[in-house]
Every structure is written in structure tokens, then in C-alpha cells.
């Protein structure tokens, strides 16, 4: 088992993988570059039947993946050839997609370009958070392996070449990408909030110069029509429920927020004055 340490803003997973590997008496290696000279001894003399790269984000050299006697395969969390690249599930939610999924495909020299063995779609509800979507994508991973492992072993698995004309890509996300721009449409802001909420580090803004994480928010039905509008301005406090804030085209209600070095709280307890403007 080879894995890499997560970024500080990502959900922790390395220690869980280590414990699982040790529980089955497997060998655990922490590395990003599987072709590095330091790992040469690992590969020498090793007999590999099947190699699976699951949510792996680094290129695997041909000299490594060709060692697998029955083939080397990737499971990627999108319906390839769409959303090749980084953090496809997060990007799918942030972009407001109604569907994502998982793809099992052959490792190739290019990024997520190999022939497809199988796919499974996962619906994304308009108000679903990233945690719920990730859980169902993980189930899709397991189902793909259960469905196709026998044919990969006996050599009868079908393979479909990806259509390059419809390929799309996603770039690597950084913590700064999670900052809310209040001069955006309400749906864009809500998609960001639900796309990077827990287990990620959360969408954030600034209040009086201090960072404020927005863990949850929702749309306002039948919102008043503001012709005097300052995006980010507080327009209503609803004790016990949240704080209503203006956006470019409407308003949303912030529900759960967290200031630095403070516990999570109802937005109405923190963002509690009509003179407040978020993002400053």
C-alpha cells in the first residue's frame, strides 16, 4: 500500500490507511513519487498481479505501472472524460452539477486518459453537501471493483477509448479558492459553501477584518427585492436561525458559522448587526 500525506486543509486519511494496511499485515509506504530512486528497492523483484490507483493525484511512471501482470488501473471520481484532474467531486458540487460519478480505467501516460473499463453515475441534489456526495462516490468505487474485478483477472474486461473532443479538466484547489465573493450570484455562493464544507476547511469570508468560516447557508424563498444593494451587507437577523446577507442577485441566510479560535455558532449570534458588511 502506497499513499501520500494529505494537505492541511483536506480531510485526514493517511493514518486510517496505515492502520488498515497494518491490520492485514500489509506493507505501508508513504510517498508521492512512486518512481523515485528511493523506492527502487521496493519494486525490484516484486511480482504484481493487479495495480489500483484510487484517488491518486500524481503521475505514475510507465516503468512502474507496466510491472502489473494483469494491468494497472485508476478509479477517478468523475464521469470521464469530463472533470479530469484535481478534486473533481468538489469542483462538481461547486459548479452546481446535478451528476458526478466514478470511472475505472487503464493507467495511461496522459492525465486520466486511459481506456475506460466501467463507470457509475452519482446524482447530486441541489442542496447536498460534499460529505453526502463523497459517501456515495465511495460506494460507487466499491461497486466498480466488485463488478469488474473478475473480468480484469480473467482478461475479458471491455475497454472504451475516451472521446477527447468532450474532455474537460480541473485545476488544483488551494485554501484561498474557498473565499466567498459576495458580489456573486446567490447560487454560486451557496454551491461554494456546500462544496467545501466539512470534511473540508469550509468557505470563508471576513468580518471586521477577522476570518469567519461559513459552514452552512441556504437560499431565501420570496426574498425582498432590494434596489439599494451592497453585496455582503447584513439585512436581517433571525435569532436562533441565522443572518440574512445580500448577494449580487438576491440574499441568502447564513446558518452555522465559526470565527477563528471560537466554537461553531448560529450566525445570528456572531453576525448580529445591520451595519455589518461581510468580506471586509
C-alpha positions in Angstrom: 0.0 0.0 0.0 1.4 3.4 -1.1 -0.2 6.6 -0.2 0.7 10.3 0.4 0.1 12.7 3.3 -3.0 14.9 2.9 -2.7 18.7 2.7 -3.6 20.5 5.9 -6.9 21.7 4.5 -8.0 18.3 3.4 -9.8 15.5 5.3 -7.3 13.3 7.1 -6.9 9.8 5.6 -3.3 8.7 5.8 -3.4 7.3 9.4 -6.6 5.3 8.6 -5.0 3.8 5.5 -1.9 2.9 7.6 -4.0 1.2 10.3 -5.9 -0.8 7.7 -2.8 -1.9 5.9 -1.2 -3.0 9.2 -4.3 -4.9 10.2 -4.0 -7.1 7.2 -0.2 -7.5 7.6 0.5 -5.5 4.5 3.4 -3.2 3.7 2.8 0.5 4.1 4.8 3.2 2.3 4.3 7.0 2.3 5.3 8.6 -0.9 4.2 10.9 -3.7 6.6 9.9 -6.4 6.4 6.2 -6.8 9.1 6.3 -9.4 11.6 7.9 -7.1 15.0 6.3 -6.7 14.4 5.8 -3.0 11.7 3.3 -3.9 13.7 1.3 -6.4 14.3 -1.4 -3.9 10.5 -1.7 -3.4 9.8 -2.6 -7.0 12.8 -4.8 -7.7 11.9 -8.4 -7.6 8.3 -7.6 -6.8 5.6 -9.6 -8.5 2.5 -7.5 -9.1 -0.7 -9.0 -10.5 -3.0 -6.0 -10.4 -2.3 -2.4 -9.5 -5.0 0.0 -8.5 -4.5 3.8 -8.0 -7.5 5.1 -6.2 -7.9 8.9 -6.0 -4.2 9.1 -6.7 -3.2 12.6 -7.8 0.4 12.1 -9.1 1.6 10.7 -12.4 2.7 7.1 -12.2 5.7 6.3 -14.5 5.3 3.7 -17.2 8.2 1.7 -15.7 6.1 1.2 -12.6 2.6 0.5 -14.0 3.9 -1.9 -16.6 5.0 -4.2 -13.8 1.4 -5.3 -13.2 0.9 -8.6 -14.9 -2.8 -8.2 -15.3 -2.9 -4.5 -15.7 -2.8 -1.2 -13.8 -6.0 0.8 -13.3 -7.2 4.0 -11.8 -10.5 4.8 -10.1 -11.3 8.5 -10.6 -14.2 10.4 -9.1 -15.8 11.8 -12.2 -17.5 10.5 -15.3 -14.5 10.7 -17.6 -13.6 12.3 -19.9 -15.2 15.1 -18.0 -13.6 16.5 -14.9 -10.1 15.1 -15.5 -7.6 16.4 -12.9 -7.8 17.6 -9.3 -10.7 17.5 -6.8 -13.4 16.6 -9.3 -16.1 15.9 -6.7 -15.5 19.2 -5.0 -15.5 21.0 -8.4 -18.7 19.2 -9.4 -20.5 20.5 -6.3 -19.0 24.0 -6.6 -20.0 24.2 -10.2 -23.6 23.1 -9.4 -23.6 19.9 -11.3 -26.6 17.6 -10.9 -24.5 14.5 -11.5 -21.0 13.2 -10.9 -19.7 9.6 -10.6 -16.7 7.3 -10.7 -14.7 5.8 -13.5 -12.5 2.7 -13.6 -9.9 3.0 -16.4 -6.5 1.9 -17.5 -3.5 3.9 -16.4 -2.0 5.8 -19.4 0.8 8.3 -19.9 -1.6 11.3 -20.0 -3.7 12.7 -17.2 -6.8 10.5 -16.8 -6.7 9.5 -20.4 -6.8 5.7 -20.3 -9.4 3.4 -21.8 -12.5 3.1 -19.7 -13.4 -0.2 -18.0 -16.6 0.9 -16.3 -18.4 3.9 -14.9 -21.1 4.6 -12.3 -23.1 7.8 -12.1 -23.9 9.5 -8.8 -26.7 12.1 -8.6 -26.1 15.4 -6.8 -29.0 17.2 -5.2 -29.3 21.0 -5.4 -28.7 21.4 -1.6 -26.5 18.4 -0.9 -23.2 18.9 0.9 -19.8 17.5 -0.2 -19.8 14.9 2.6 -23.0 13.2 1.3 -21.8 13.2 -2.3 -18.4 11.8 -1.3 -20.0 9.0 0.6 -22.0 7.9 -2.5 -19.0 8.3 -4.7 -17.0 6.0 -2.4 -19.8 3.4 -2.7 -19.5 3.8 -6.5 -15.8 3.0 -6.2 -16.6 -0.2 -4.3 -19.3 -1.2 -6.7 -17.0 -0.7 -9.7 -14.3 -3.0 -8.2 -16.9 -5.7 -7.3 -18.4 -5.6 -10.8 -15.2 -5.6 -12.8 -12.6 -7.4 -10.8 -13.5 -10.8 -12.1 -13.2 -9.7 -15.8 -9.9 -7.9 -15.0 -8.5 -11.1 -13.6 -9.6 -13.4 -16.4 -8.8 -10.8 -19.1 -12.3 -10.4 -20.5 -12.9 -6.8 -19.4 -14.1 -4.5 -22.2 -12.3 -1.2 -22.8 -13.7 2.0 -24.3 -11.5 4.8 -25.7 -12.3 8.2 -24.2 -13.7 10.9 -26.5 -11.1 13.6 -26.4 -13.5 16.1 -28.0 -15.6 16.4 -24.9 -12.8 16.2 -22.3 -12.7 18.8 -19.5 -10.2 19.5 -16.8 -10.0 20.8 -13.3 -7.1 22.7 -11.7 -5.7 22.1 -8.2 -7.6 23.9 -5.5 -6.0 26.0 -2.7 -7.5 27.3 0.6 -7.7 30.8 -1.0 -10.2 29.4 -3.5 -12.7 29.0 -0.7 -13.1 32.7 0.0 -16.6 34.0 -0.7 -17.1 36.8 -3.2 -20.3 38.4 -2.1 -20.7 40.1 -5.5 -21.6 36.7 -7.0 -25.0 35.2 -7.6 -26.6 33.5 -4.6 -26.4 30.1 -6.2 -22.7 30.4 -6.9 -22.1 31.3 -3.2 -24.3 28.5 -1.9 -22.6 26.0 -4.2 -19.2 27.0 -2.8 -20.4 26.7 0.8 -21.8 23.2 0.4 -18.9 22.1 -1.8 -16.1 22.8 0.7 -17.9 22.4 4.0 -16.9 19.6 6.3 -14.9 17.4 6.0 -13.0 20.2 4.2 -11.9 23.5 5.7 -15.0 25.5 4.8 -15.9 28.6 2.7 -14.9 31.7 4.5 -15.3 35.5 4.5 -14.1 38.3 6.7 -16.0 40.2 9.4 -14.3 43.4 10.7 -11.0 42.1 9.3 -11.3 38.7 11.0 -11.8 35.4 9.2 -15.2 33.8 9.5 -16.0 30.3 8.2 -19.5 29.7 6.8 -20.4 26.0 7.5 -23.9 26.1 6.2 -26.3 28.5 4.5 -29.5 28.3 2.4 -31.5 30.3 -0.1 -34.3 32.7 0.9 -37.6 32.0 -0.7 -39.6 35.1 -1.8 -36.8 37.4 -0.8 -37.5 41.1 -0.7 -36.3 43.0 -3.9 -33.5 45.3 -2.9 -32.8 48.2 -5.3 -30.3 49.6 -2.9 -27.9 46.8 -2.6 -24.4 46.3 -1.1 -23.3 42.7 -1.6 -22.2 41.2 1.8 -24.4 43.6 3.8 -26.5 42.2 6.6 -30.2 43.0 6.2 -31.9 40.8 8.7 -31.2 39.0 12.0 -33.3 35.9 12.8 -32.4 34.8 16.3 -31.9 31.1 16.6 -32.0 30.7 12.8 -29.4 32.8 11.1 -28.4 36.0 9.4 -29.7 37.2 6.0 -27.0 38.7 3.8 -27.2 40.4 0.4 -25.6 38.9 -2.7 -25.3 40.2 -6.3 -28.8 39.0 -7.3 -30.6 38.3 -4.0 -29.9 37.2 -0.5 -29.1 34.1 1.5 -29.3 33.1 5.1 -26.2 32.1 6.9 -26.9 29.4 9.5 -23.8 28.0 11.0 -20.5 30.0 11.2 -17.2 29.8 13.1 -14.8 32.6 14.0 -11.1 31.9 14.4 -10.3 30.3 17.8 -14.0 30.1 18.6 -16.6 27.3 18.6 -19.2 26.9 15.8 -22.2 29.0 16.4 -25.5 30.2 15.0 -24.8 33.0 12.5 -27.3 35.3 14.3 -25.1 35.2 17.4 -22.0 36.4 15.5 -23.2 38.4 12.5 -25.7 40.3 14.5 -25.9 43.9 13.4 -27.4 45.5 10.3 -24.4 47.8 9.9 -22.1 44.8 9.3 -20.7 44.0 5.8 -19.1 40.7 5.2 -15.9 40.5 3.1 -14.2 43.5 4.8 
